[in-house]
């Protein structure tokens, strides 16, 4: 209800403003007609009674009247040019965006200054003008001088009055309306741009969300596949099969119980390291738990990373001896301690064959690997992110 009343009130004010503007324009027009009529009577009337050169004087009078009127009209518009309201928040603040206002202010001040400086010389200028017209027409008469001076002064003040009021009451309102239309049009264009940008951003956000969902789905699928491929758990049957394989080997002299004991000890120690690592660094729990040395006691842990696809890497781990005279014992097992996402527990038992222990696995990120060698007496550690020939993406994921 309140909004309806406001709209009715605004419409009423607009109609009243239109009526006032129309009345002002009509009043100025009537004043102009009346002023021209009153001014033209003496301009035309006096030369009629001058024989032979009357027509010439009428023409000169009309030229003087027109020139004086136009010049003064222009000066009047400069004086009537609406100035900007320097105080913001005013209802009559007219934000014209052109330099004409500044030029008007500048010219007005110059003319006022020159007029005040040459105020004493103005009468002599009018007298000189009258004498010039008399000499030009070859008609010596004081009345002609008065005629010339009166014509210039009368039409000068008439032009100044009409120009000032026409600018103040008519043109200024038209300028304001035109400026408001331009501002409204500019605002509408900016509003359309904002709406378009918002729609584009919504579309981009939608696409980003779709891509993020696809990536999340792919990452989840990748994790599931890697979990299946890497066989993340050391099952009891796997442990027993390894023991049977070692006992059946000619190079192994230890009995089943001895093998079980040092395997259990290595697994137990690796679990303690994992628990400690999860406490300090759950993103990479093996980091710093295995001595931070990839080469120790003439044993070396190496890794080769092969990028098979973006976010999918094949990792080849290998433990070898750095001393040919002290090779790995073929009766030994190497325990590889992996990231905790590789199972519970994330360990792999690999029998030494051909003087090395090798393990292939897949991963979607870098992590730190620990290893027990020489039946748990030698610890090795390697951070895959520190390898020299791996991609930036692998290092930072």
Protein Blocks (a to p, Z undefined) as FASTA:
>chain_A
ZZmmmmmmmmmmmmmmmmmmmmmmmmmmmmmmmmmmmmmmmmmmmmmmpghjlmmmmmmm
mmmmmmmmmmmmmmmmmmmpccddfbghiaklccddbfklmmmmmmmmmmmmmmmmmmmm
mmmmmmmmmmmmmmmnopacfklmmmmmmmmmmmmmmmmmmmmmmmmmmmmmmmmmmmmm
mmmmmmmmmmmmmmmmmmmmmmmmmmmmmmmmmmmmmmmmmmmmmmmmnopaccfklmmm
mmmmmmmpmkbmbdfklmmmmmmmmmmmmmmmmmmmmmmommlmmgopnoopabgghiac
ddddddfbghiacdddddddfbfklccdfkbccdddddfkloccdbdddddeehiacddd
ddfbdcdddddeehhpaccdddfklpfkbcfklmmZZ
